[in-house]
Amino acid sequence: MNLVHLLASPFVGGPERQVLGLARAQADHHQTTFLSFAERGLARPFLQQAEQEGFAAHELRTNYPRLRSAIAEVADWLRQLRADVLLTSGYKPDMVGWRAARQARIPVVGIAHGWTGVTWKVRLYEWLDALALGFMDRVVCVSEATARRARRGGIPERKIQVVRNALDTRPYDFPCPTARANVENLFAPAPRFLVGTVGRLSPEKGMDVFVRSAIALAKRRDDVGFVLLGEGPTRPALEAMIHEAGLEGRIRLAGFCRDLPGILPGLDVIVSSSHTEGLPVALLEAMAARLPVIATAVGGTPEVVCEGQTGYLVPPNQPEALAERLDGLLDEPLTRQSMGQAGRQRVCEHFTFASMARQYEQLFSDLPTRPVRKEVAHVGC
């Protein structure tokens, strides 16, 4: 079977890693090609990575607002590649992809990685995305929480299938021996405990909540260092918060990390303070690295974290509650160890690309032989 993924990839983020992992897991049975809108040249790193992994990858010439031309170009690629199924990720690929698939007369599957609603502009795009997903033959949701939003958006239940995000755990099979030193080198002197968070520095990730909780905890104890791994538009505001608290030496903005397996095992606890999530791969990475997690109970996060077993869940936007839970966990080494081991086991058993590939196989076998027309009554995702 020839599968084609359509994306708009300004960087190699969560959705890109998920579809690449899926393609690797399907390589023995299917041929996969990646198409991406150019995104002002920013898509090239993703396309290059896909090619390095042995997949065909092509940058599209046309883009919004040349909608008709973009649809025609994608449809031409689908015919040229003799595609059997088109899979789309993101509002622009969804809007263009379902029309292109109809022209090429093949089924189309939209992958809903999650919605953030972070600004009015993003909310508008997400409304359009929900509208486009209603035209798909199937809609894959990365968590049950995402599926609930899809249902509220008017997407028929029979089109929805939950296939949770996955992780290749092999890079974490043996903890990096220099991981602790790699983190400690960010501090002078090195603190007793190291707490981290991973994610884009953007409003929906709640990094300001993490910083506020770090400031609160730093007032109670002087043996903890905090590390933020990621880049994004809220960095200046976070730097200002840290500077105002006088904690530049205790709360470090380490930037984007390309080698999480070389960092995560060096931490004692990982924190996720998001306001919204689809299904957070960063938590899967932390659990694969045998770390206990403390996370806000939003989106698909409770589908990953087992309360009291692999970590703790806290209410969103409550930095004091997060700091309180973190304070207690740091003083419980046996609990941290048991949670870390349980988290590793949970990821290895339930969040693998092999399992994801099997679920997609079932989805493909259930696709209609003729594409299904739109059947949505309303849109309000």
N, C-alpha and C positions, 0 to 999 in steps of 0.2 A: 504494500500500500504506500502511495506517495502522499506524505503529509507536508503541508506548508503552514508555517507560522508567520503571521503578520503583526509587526510591532511598530512602536515609535519610541526608540530607545536613546534618550539623551545621555545615558550612562548605563553601566552594567549593574543594575539593581536587583531587587528581589524577584520581580517577574521574569527578568532575563535569565537569572540563575535557575529559576524553576523550569522554564521551558527547555533550557539546555540540559538540565538533569533528566528531564523526561525523554528528550531525544536520545540521550546516551542509553537510557534504560530500554528504549525501543529499537535500538540500532540493529539487533539481530532479526527483526521482523519487518521494519518499515524504513523507508528512505525519507529523511527530513530535510527540508529547505527552509531557510529563514529569509524573510523580506522585511526591510525596515524603511520607514520614511527617513529622509536624510537628517532632519532636525538640525539644520545648519552645520552639518558635518559631525555633529556630536554622536551620531549612531555608529561611526566607524569602529570605535573600540569594541563594541559588542559584536559587530559583524566580523571583525578580525578574530575575536576569540572563538566565534562559531566556526570559522574556517580552520583555525588552529586545532580544533577538536575534530576536524574531518567532515564538517557539514558544509553544504553549499549555502552561500549567504550573499544577498544582493541588496544594494542601496537603490531605492526608488528615485526616479528623476522628478516626479511631480508631487505636489503637496497641497494642503489647504491654503488658500481658498479655491484652488483649481480643482474642485471636487469631482466634476465629471471626468476630467483628464486623469485624476488619480484613480478613480474607479476603473476606467478603461485600461490603465496601465497594469493594475493588479489583476484584472480579468485576463489580460494578455499573458501575464506570467503564469497564471493558473492553467491556461490552455497549453502553453509551451511546456510546462513541467508535467503535464498530464496528471494534475493533482487529483487525488480522490477525496480529500477533506481539507478545508481551510480552518485554521484555529487562530483566533484573534485575541489580542491582549491590549486593553486600553480603549479610551473613548474614541480616538481618531481611527485606529484600526477597526474598531467595531462598526463605526459609521460607514467607513469605506468598504470594509470587508464583506458585510452581508450583501451589499449590492453587487460587488464584484463576483461573489460566489454564485449569486443568482444568474448573472450573465454567463458565467462559465458552467452553470447547471451542475454544481456540486454542493454537498452539504456544508454547512458552516457551524462551527462551535465557538461560542464566545466564552472566554475565561475571565470571570469576575474576581480580580485579585483583592478587591476592597475599595471602599470609598472613604474620603477624609472629610469633605465638606469644609475645608479649612478657610476658604474665602468665597465671596459671592461668585467670582469667576469660576472657581473650581466647582462650586455647587451647580452652576449652569452646565458645565461640561459633564458633570455626573448625571444630571437630568437627561442630557442628550444621550449619554452612554446607556442609561436604563431604557430609553426609548429604542435605541439600536438593538440592545440585547433582546427586546421583545420580538424581533424579526428572526432571531437565530433558530436553528433546528434544535440545538441544545445549549444550555448555559451551565458551565462548570463553576461552582463557587468553592473558594478555598477553605471555607469554614461554614459551620451551621449558622453562625451569626451573619455571615455574608449572605447566605441563602435566605434568611429571614428578611433581610433588606430587599433582596431581589423579589421575594413574594409580595412585599409591601409595594414594590414598584410596579406590580401588575403582571409580572412574568408568570405564565402558567406553571403550576406545580409539576406537570408531567415533563416539562422541558428542563427542569433543574436537577442537577446532580452534584452532590458534595464530594469533592476530591481534595483532601487536605494537602497543604504544602508538605514538602519532603526535604530530606537532607542526606547528603553523602557523608556518613560518619567516619569514613576511613581516615581522613586527616587527623582525627582525634583519638584513634585507636591507642596511640602511645603518646602521652603528654610530652610536649616539647621541653627538653631539659633546661633550656635557658629562658623559659617563659617568665618565671618569677623575676629574674634579673632584668628582662626586657621591660617589665613594668616598673620595677624599683628604680631603674635609671631615670625615670621621669621626676623623681623626687630627691631632695637633698635636705635632711637625711631620709632614708627609706622608712616609711611607717610600718607598724606591726601588721595592720590589716589593709587590704586593697580591695576597693569596691568599684565596679565599672558599670557602664551602660554603653550600648552600641546602637547606632541608628543615625539617620539623617537629622541634622540640626534644623528642623522645621517645626512649625507650631503644633501640628497634630501629634508629634512624638513627645511632647511635654517635657522637653529637656530643662525648661525653667523649673518645673516641679522637682526634678532630680537635683538641680542646683540648690533650690530652697531647702530640700530635705538634707542635703549635704551640709549646708550652712547651719541648720538646726542641730545636726548631730555633732558637728565640729565644736559647737559651744559646750557640749557635754563631755567630750573626750578628745584627746589630742593624739590618739594612736591610729587614726584612720586616714588613708589617702583615697581620693576619688578621681576616676579617670573617665572622660567622655571620649568615645571613639566614633568619629563622624565629622562631616562637614555640612554646611548649609546656611541658609539666610539668617537664622537667629543667632549665629555666633557672636556678632558684636554686642547684642543685648546680654548674652550669657557672660561675656567677658566683663561687661560693665557691672553685673550683679556680683561676680566673683571679686572684682577690684574693690567695689564698695564695701564688701565684707572683709577685705584685707586677707583673703585666703588664696592668693595666687599660687602659693607653695603647696597648698593642700588639695586644691581642686584643679586638675590639669585637663586642658583641652588638647587632646593628642592628635586631632585631625583624622582624616580617613585612613583606615587600616586595611592594607591588602593581604595581611597575613594574620588573620584571627587565630588560627591554630598555634601561632607563635606567641600569642598574647593572652588569650582567655584562660588557659590552664594556670597562669600566674596570678589570677585573681582569687579572692576568697568568696565573693558573692557577686552576682550580676543583677542589675535592676532594670526594669522596664516601667517607665512612668507615662506611657502614652495615654492620649485622650481617646484614640480610636485605633483599631487594628483590623486587618483581615485575618491572617494567621501569622504571627511574627516568627520569621525564620531566625532572627537574632536569638530568640529564646531557645529554639531548637539547637542552634550552635552552642549556646552556653550549656545546655543540658548534655549535649554530646561530649562536652569538655568536662563533665562531671561537676558542674557548679550548681549550688542551690540558687534559686531565683526568687526575687520578690517583684511582683508585677501588679499593675493596675488591672482590675477585673473589667476589661473592655473588649468588645469584638470577640474574636476567636481565641483570645488569651486563655480563658478558663477551659478551653478544649485542649490546651497544651499543658498547663500547670495543674497538677493535682494538689489541692490544698492540704497542707500538712504532710505531704508525702514527697513531692519533688520541689516544694517551695511554698510561698505564701502569696495570697492575693489580698490586695488592699483597694479601697475605693479610689477612683480617679481624682486628681487635683486636690489631694490632701497630703501635703509634704510632711506634716507632723506625724500622721499615721504611718507613713512610709519610714520616717526616721525612727519611730518607736519600734517598729517591727525589725528594722535593720539592726538597731542597737542590741536587741535581745538575741538575734541570730548570731551576731559576731561573737558573743560570749558562750556559744554552744557548739563547740567543735565536732562533737559526735553527731549532732543533728545535721550540721552542714555536710559532713561526710556521707551520712545515710541518704540525705536528700540528693546529693550529687550522684551517688550510685543508682538511686531509683530513677533519677532523670535520664541518665545514660541508657538504662534498660528500656525506659518508656520510648525514647526516640528510636532506638534500634528495633523495637517491636512494632511500632505503629506509624512511623513517619519516614518510610523508605521510598526511594524512587521506584524500586521493584514493585511495591504495593501500588504506587501511583500508576505505573504502566499497566498493571492488571486491571485497574478500574477504568482506565481509558480504553482498553481492549473491549471491555463490556459495553462501554458507551458507543464505540464505533460499530459494534455488532447490532446495536439497537437503533442506529440512525435510520431515518426514512430513506427509501430508495429514491424518492422524489422530495426535494426541499419543501418544507412546510411554510405556508404563508403566515403572515402576522396574525396573532390572536391575543392581543392585549387590550384590556378595557380602559386602563388608566396608567399614568406614570407619575410616581411621586417618591422616588428613591431617596 
